[in-house]
Amino acid sequence: MMQKYIKLFSLSAFLMLSVQSFAWEEMDNGLSGKVHVVTENFDQIDVNKADAKTFATLPGIGLKKAQAIVHYREAHGEFTDIEQLTKVKGISDKLLLKIKQKVAVY
């Protein structure tokens, strides 16, 4: 009879610890995912929200090109992908390659 209780207790303890470790794994994954998103967004400029002053911080983009980007966005609507920046006067394919990692469309 005592062995039956020991087996039952062992099984219960195993099940409880399994569920608890699974829950901790879920929490860790959720937390690291949130941290990843924050660091990814921190380094990139949203081309649909940035002002000319922000664009001017990019390499190869002076205030004049930055203002051209903002004017283009106001005239044609939000960008749907980064390659559309080449439609702005002064933004070449070469310049786009230079800034591509620093800008994003959100």
Backbone bond lengths (Angstrom), bond angles and torsions (degrees), N, CA, C in turn:
res aa  C-N    CA-C-N  psi(-1)  N-CA   C-N-CA  omega(-1)  CA-C   N-CA-C  phi
1 M - - - 1.454 - - 1.539 110.70 -
2 M 1.332 115.87 -40.78 1.456 120.43 -179.03 1.532 110.49 -64.63
3 Q 1.335 117.53 -37.52 1.458 121.18 179.07 1.523 110.79 -63.73
4 K 1.307 116.94 -34.92 1.465 121.71 178.81 1.530 110.22 -62.64
5 Y 1.350 116.05 -42.78 1.462 120.50 179.58 1.534 111.10 -68.09
6 I 1.316 115.59 -37.74 1.466 119.35 179.23 1.526 109.99 -64.72
7 K 1.331 117.60 -44.40 1.463 121.47 178.01 1.523 110.95 -62.64
8 L 1.328 115.91 -43.80 1.466 120.08 179.83 1.530 110.82 -63.35
9 F 1.341 116.29 -43.13 1.458 120.55 178.30 1.531 110.64 -63.51
10 S 1.324 116.93 -44.45 1.469 121.32 179.77 1.520 111.44 -60.99
11 L 1.321 116.04 -45.11 1.462 120.42 178.72 1.529 110.88 -62.40
12 S 1.320 116.45 -43.40 1.471 120.47 179.21 1.530 110.89 -62.65
13 A 1.320 116.45 -44.72 1.464 120.43 179.81 1.524 110.62 -63.01
14 F 1.320 117.12 -42.35 1.459 121.35 178.86 1.524 111.05 -60.76
15 L 1.324 116.29 -46.50 1.463 120.17 -179.26 1.526 111.63 -64.25
16 M 1.314 116.37 -41.27 1.465 119.50 -179.63 1.532 111.23 -65.08
17 L 1.325 116.67 -42.09 1.462 119.98 179.92 1.523 111.49 -69.69
18 S 1.326 117.64 -34.05 1.467 120.87 178.14 1.515 110.68 -63.38
19 V 1.300 116.39 -46.61 1.461 120.97 -179.40 1.521 109.96 -64.48
20 Q 1.326 116.86 -41.57 1.458 120.13 -179.71 1.529 111.07 -64.61
21 S 1.318 118.81 -43.26 1.463 119.62 -179.96 1.520 111.21 -67.48
22 F 1.315 117.73 -33.37 1.460 121.18 176.21 1.527 109.87 -64.15
23 A 1.315 117.13 -41.91 1.464 121.04 179.77 1.528 110.54 -63.92
24 W 1.324 118.54 -40.24 1.456 120.68 178.60 1.517 111.43 -65.34
25 E 1.314 115.96 -37.58 1.459 119.29 178.13 1.523 110.41 -62.78
26 E 1.299 118.11 -41.84 1.460 122.26 177.88 1.529 110.40 -60.73
27 M 1.332 116.93 -44.08 1.463 119.92 -178.99 1.528 110.87 -63.87
28 D 1.327 116.98 -43.58 1.459 119.90 -179.44 1.524 110.98 -61.52
29 N 1.315 117.07 -44.50 1.459 119.89 179.89 1.519 111.19 -62.88
30 G 1.316 117.41 -41.00 1.460 120.47 179.39 1.517 111.54 -63.53
31 L 1.311 116.86 -41.85 1.460 120.80 -178.23 1.522 111.32 -67.30
32 S 1.318 117.06 -46.25 1.461 118.25 -178.44 1.525 110.93 -65.47
33 G 1.326 117.98 -32.31 1.460 121.04 176.62 1.518 111.17 -62.76
34 K 1.316 117.24 -41.85 1.461 120.53 179.74 1.526 111.10 -66.19
35 V 1.293 117.22 -40.85 1.459 120.64 179.69 1.520 110.00 -63.67
36 H 1.329 117.17 -41.37 1.466 121.66 179.49 1.526 110.86 -59.94
37 V 1.301 117.46 -43.34 1.464 121.23 -178.63 1.522 110.37 -63.31
38 V 1.318 116.94 -42.67 1.464 120.44 -178.55 1.519 110.71 -63.56
39 T 1.333 117.80 -45.10 1.459 118.70 -177.98 1.519 111.30 -69.65
40 E 1.308 117.45 -33.49 1.466 120.33 179.10 1.521 110.35 -66.35
41 N 1.307 117.66 -44.67 1.456 121.29 -177.96 1.525 112.30 -71.25
42 F 1.308 117.54 -28.23 1.452 121.58 -175.87 1.529 112.05 -62.99
43 D 1.325 116.82 -35.40 1.453 120.67 -174.60 1.525 113.80 -86.15
44 Q 1.310 119.10 -11.77 1.458 121.15 -174.28 1.527 111.76 -112.23
45 I 1.325 114.46 148.73 1.463 121.89 177.47 1.521 108.00 -98.78
46 D 1.317 116.79 129.98 1.465 121.73 176.69 1.529 107.82 -78.88
47 V 1.335 116.63 112.60 1.464 120.51 -175.41 1.525 112.73 -66.27
48 N 1.313 117.99 -16.73 1.462 120.52 179.46 1.527 112.96 -92.23
49 K 1.331 117.22 -5.44 1.465 119.91 -179.04 1.531 112.67 -122.13
50 A 1.314 117.40 -22.03 1.469 121.29 -173.05 1.526 112.14 -68.89
51 D 1.326 114.61 146.80 1.463 120.02 174.43 1.534 108.71 -95.35
52 A 1.319 116.35 175.37 1.466 121.30 -176.34 1.528 111.74 -60.59
53 K 1.310 116.64 -38.39 1.467 120.62 -179.45 1.533 110.64 -61.68
54 T 1.322 116.48 -39.55 1.464 120.84 178.94 1.527 110.88 -68.85
55 F 1.331 117.15 -44.77 1.470 120.25 177.86 1.528 111.11 -59.25
56 A 1.317 116.59 -35.74 1.466 121.01 -177.13 1.530 112.53 -66.06
57 T 1.328 118.17 -13.26 1.469 120.74 177.21 1.529 112.00 -79.47
58 L 1.322 117.06 -11.27 1.464 121.03 -179.56 1.524 110.56 -77.10
59 P 1.334 117.90 147.75 1.467 120.07 178.83 1.526 111.54 -64.94
60 G 1.325 116.16 130.74 1.458 121.02 178.80 1.514 114.56 84.19
61 I 1.332 117.21 -1.20 1.470 121.50 179.67 1.526 107.99 -112.00
62 G 1.308 115.44 110.42 1.457 119.74 174.61 1.525 109.29 -90.73
63 L 1.311 116.03 -176.55 1.461 120.38 -178.05 1.531 111.73 -63.00
64 K 1.327 117.46 -37.40 1.464 120.75 -178.68 1.540 111.29 -64.46
65 K 1.334 117.26 -46.81 1.469 120.36 177.72 1.526 110.64 -66.59
66 A 1.308 116.02 -37.10 1.462 120.46 179.04 1.533 110.56 -61.40
67 Q 1.331 116.01 -43.92 1.465 119.89 177.83 1.526 110.98 -65.58
68 A 1.334 116.81 -35.07 1.468 120.54 178.26 1.533 110.81 -64.21
69 I 1.327 116.87 -37.42 1.471 120.45 177.76 1.523 110.06 -63.90
70 V 1.320 115.75 -46.17 1.473 120.07 -179.33 1.527 110.54 -63.85
71 H 1.325 117.85 -43.27 1.475 121.30 179.04 1.529 111.00 -63.22
72 Y 1.322 116.63 -41.64 1.466 120.45 178.89 1.534 109.88 -61.47
73 R 1.324 115.99 -44.63 1.468 120.53 -179.92 1.528 110.86 -62.97
74 E 1.324 117.09 -40.28 1.466 120.59 179.19 1.529 111.33 -67.27
75 A 1.322 117.34 -35.46 1.467 121.58 -178.06 1.528 113.15 -79.70
76 H 1.332 116.92 -34.88 1.467 120.57 -172.57 1.525 114.39 -111.98
77 G 1.307 117.37 -3.08 1.468 119.99 -178.11 1.524 111.53 91.26
78 E 1.315 115.09 178.13 1.461 120.62 -176.28 1.524 112.26 -63.41
79 F 1.323 114.64 150.01 1.459 121.17 175.38 1.523 108.62 -73.56
80 T 1.327 116.13 141.79 1.464 119.76 176.50 1.521 111.49 -103.63
81 D 1.323 117.35 -19.38 1.466 121.04 170.90 1.526 109.99 -153.42
82 I 1.299 115.15 160.27 1.464 121.98 -173.23 1.529 112.42 -62.12
83 E 1.327 117.35 -34.49 1.464 120.92 -177.69 1.528 112.56 -60.04
84 Q 1.319 118.21 -22.65 1.468 121.19 178.36 1.525 112.04 -63.81
85 L 1.308 117.43 -19.17 1.469 119.82 177.99 1.526 111.46 -59.67
86 T 1.329 117.90 -26.32 1.471 120.12 179.99 1.526 112.21 -69.40
87 K 1.315 117.73 -11.62 1.467 120.92 175.74 1.529 111.49 -78.67
88 V 1.318 116.00 -13.76 1.463 121.35 178.14 1.526 107.99 -81.06
89 K 1.340 116.00 132.78 1.471 120.73 -179.97 1.532 109.62 -57.83
90 G 1.332 114.84 128.16 1.459 120.18 178.48 1.521 114.67 97.08
91 I 1.324 117.53 -9.58 1.467 120.54 178.91 1.532 108.01 -102.88
92 S 1.314 116.06 103.24 1.468 121.35 -179.06 1.532 110.25 -90.83
93 D 1.322 115.87 170.20 1.467 120.34 175.45 1.530 110.49 -59.83
94 K 1.314 115.86 -38.79 1.466 121.16 179.90 1.535 111.09 -64.08
95 L 1.321 116.27 -44.15 1.463 120.07 178.37 1.529 110.43 -66.30
96 L 1.318 116.33 -39.42 1.467 119.74 178.32 1.531 110.49 -59.30
97 L 1.321 117.29 -42.45 1.470 120.47 177.51 1.526 111.54 -59.32
98 K 1.314 115.60 -35.43 1.464 121.80 -179.09 1.538 112.23 -67.72
99 I 1.332 116.68 -35.29 1.469 120.31 -174.55 1.528 113.67 -106.61
100 K 1.312 117.28 -4.92 1.468 121.77 -171.28 1.533 113.48 -54.86
101 Q 1.314 117.49 -38.54 1.466 120.90 -178.88 1.533 112.29 -75.17
102 K 1.311 116.71 -13.17 1.465 120.63 -176.07 1.524 113.68 -102.05
103 V 1.335 116.87 -4.84 1.469 120.70 -179.66 1.524 110.07 -125.44
104 A 1.321 115.44 156.65 1.465 120.11 179.54 1.515 109.82 -153.01
105 V 1.324 115.34 158.54 1.461 122.42 173.10 1.522 106.34 -107.38
106 Y 1.320 117.35 117.21 1.469 121.08 179.62 1.502 109.69 -109.31
